[in-house]
Amino acid sequence: MEHHRWRREVRQAAYSALITEAVAAEEGLRSAWTVLSEAGPGHLEEAMERMRAAENLVSAARRAASTVAVEGSTAVVEAADALMTALGVALADLFSWHADSARGAGTGAWRDRHAAHVLEARARLKDFTGSARAALDDEPYRSAR
């Protein structure tokens, strides 16, 4: 029983770490989106700084997801993978959008596309949180059997 309690604590810490890092990454992506969507040619450098900060936050979430991949149940790992994919797509969009902006290309479509991808990441974060909660709630019943 003590081993099951320890495993649950390890999983809970891993899940919580990913949630914390993913929330920070999502906020970083939104911050970069705000600067880039309002950026004129003179603000592209500031946008790049925010994008690099968002990239670092997504990298931190990836590191947290690697712990979940080892410690989590199959359903939680799949939810974490979907979350990381969504964050990665949103980040890639920012860099593509920035490149188009630097070339003077139209950016209206990128603005809408990136907003949709950030919303997708937020939905995947909600899914991950629900999967993690369900897995942790279910554990005491499985360990008592």
C-alpha positions as CSV (number, residue, x, y, z in Angstrom):
1,M,0.0,0.0,0.0
2,E,2.9,2.4,0.8
3,H,4.3,1.8,-2.7
4,H,1.0,2.7,-4.3
5,R,0.8,5.9,-2.2
6,W,4.4,6.8,-3.3
7,R,3.6,6.1,-7.0
8,R,0.4,8.3,-6.7
9,E,2.5,11.1,-5.2
10,V,5.1,10.8,-8.0
11,R,2.3,10.9,-10.7
12,Q,0.5,13.8,-9.0
13,A,3.8,15.8,-9.0
14,A,4.5,15.0,-12.6
15,Y,1.0,15.9,-13.7
16,S,1.0,19.1,-11.7
17,A,4.4,20.1,-13.1
18,L,3.1,19.7,-16.7
19,I,0.0,21.7,-15.9
20,T,2.0,24.5,-14.4
21,E,4.5,24.6,-17.4
22,A,1.7,24.3,-20.0
23,V,-0.2,27.2,-18.5
24,A,3.0,29.3,-18.5
25,A,3.6,28.2,-22.2
26,E,0.1,29.1,-23.2
27,E,0.4,32.5,-21.5
28,G,3.7,33.0,-23.3
29,L,2.2,32.1,-26.6
30,R,-0.7,34.6,-26.0
31,S,1.8,37.3,-25.0
32,A,3.8,36.8,-28.2
33,W,0.6,36.8,-30.2
34,T,-0.5,40.1,-28.7
35,V,2.8,41.8,-29.6
36,L,3.0,40.2,-33.0
37,S,-0.6,41.1,-33.9
38,E,0.0,44.7,-33.0
39,A,3.6,44.9,-34.4
40,G,4.5,47.2,-37.0
41,P,7.9,46.9,-38.6
42,G,9.6,48.6,-35.6
43,H,8.1,46.0,-33.2
44,L,9.2,42.8,-34.8
45,E,12.3,42.6,-32.6
46,E,10.1,42.8,-29.5
47,A,7.9,40.2,-31.0
48,M,10.9,37.9,-31.6
49,E,11.9,38.3,-27.9
50,R,8.5,37.3,-26.8
51,M,8.5,34.3,-29.2
52,R,11.8,33.1,-27.9
53,A,10.5,33.4,-24.3
54,A,7.4,31.4,-25.4
55,E,9.8,28.8,-27.0
56,N,11.6,28.4,-23.7
57,L,8.3,27.9,-21.9
58,V,7.2,25.3,-24.4
59,S,10.5,23.6,-24.0
60,A,10.0,23.5,-20.2
61,A,6.5,22.0,-20.8
62,R,8.2,19.3,-23.0
63,R,10.6,18.4,-20.2
64,A,7.7,18.1,-17.8
65,A,5.8,16.0,-20.4
66,S,8.8,13.6,-20.6
67,T,8.3,12.8,-16.9
68,V,4.6,12.2,-17.5
69,A,5.5,9.9,-20.3
70,V,7.4,7.7,-17.9
71,E,5.1,8.0,-14.9
72,G,1.6,8.4,-16.4
73,S,-1.1,6.0,-17.4
74,T,-1.7,5.5,-21.1
75,A,-4.7,7.9,-21.2
76,V,-2.7,10.6,-19.4
77,V,0.3,10.2,-21.6
78,E,-1.9,10.4,-24.7
79,A,-3.5,13.6,-23.4
80,A,0.0,15.0,-22.6
81,D,1.1,14.2,-26.2
82,A,-1.9,16.0,-27.6
83,L,-1.2,19.0,-25.4
84,M,2.4,19.1,-26.5
85,T,1.5,18.8,-30.2
86,A,-1.0,21.7,-29.8
87,L,1.6,23.9,-28.1
88,G,4.2,23.0,-30.7
89,V,1.8,23.9,-33.6
90,A,1.0,27.2,-32.0
91,L,4.7,28.0,-31.5
92,A,5.6,27.1,-35.1
93,D,2.8,29.3,-36.3
94,L,4.3,32.3,-34.4
95,F,7.7,31.8,-36.1
96,S,6.0,31.5,-39.6
97,W,3.9,34.5,-38.9
98,H,6.9,36.5,-37.8
99,A,8.8,35.5,-41.0
100,D,5.9,36.6,-43.1
101,S,5.6,39.9,-41.2
102,A,9.4,40.6,-41.7
103,R,8.9,40.1,-45.5
104,G,5.9,42.5,-45.4
105,A,3.4,39.7,-46.3
106,G,-0.2,39.8,-45.1
107,T,-0.6,38.6,-41.6
108,G,-4.4,38.6,-41.0
109,A,-4.7,34.9,-41.8
110,W,-1.8,34.1,-39.4
111,R,-3.5,36.1,-36.6
112,D,-6.7,34.0,-36.9
113,R,-4.9,30.8,-37.4
114,H,-2.6,31.3,-34.4
115,A,-5.6,32.3,-32.2
116,A,-7.3,29.1,-33.1
117,H,-4.2,27.0,-32.3
118,V,-3.8,28.7,-28.9
119,L,-7.5,27.9,-28.2
120,E,-6.8,24.3,-29.3
121,A,-3.8,24.2,-26.8
122,R,-6.1,25.5,-24.1
123,A,-8.6,22.7,-24.8
124,R,-5.9,20.1,-24.8
125,L,-4.7,21.4,-21.5
126,K,-8.2,21.1,-20.1
127,D,-8.3,17.5,-21.5
128,F,-5.0,16.7,-19.9
129,T,-6.1,18.1,-16.5
130,G,-9.3,16.0,-16.7
131,S,-7.3,12.8,-17.6
132,A,-4.8,13.4,-14.8
133,R,-7.5,14.0,-12.3
134,A,-9.4,10.9,-13.4
135,A,-6.3,8.8,-13.2
136,L,-5.4,10.0,-9.7
137,D,-9.0,9.6,-8.5
138,D,-9.1,6.0,-9.8
139,E,-5.8,4.9,-8.4
140,P,-6.9,4.2,-4.8
141,Y,-9.6,1.9,-6.0
142,R,-7.2,-0.1,-8.2
143,S,-4.6,-0.3,-5.5
144,A,-7.1,-1.6,-3.0
145,R,-8.1,-4.5,-5.3
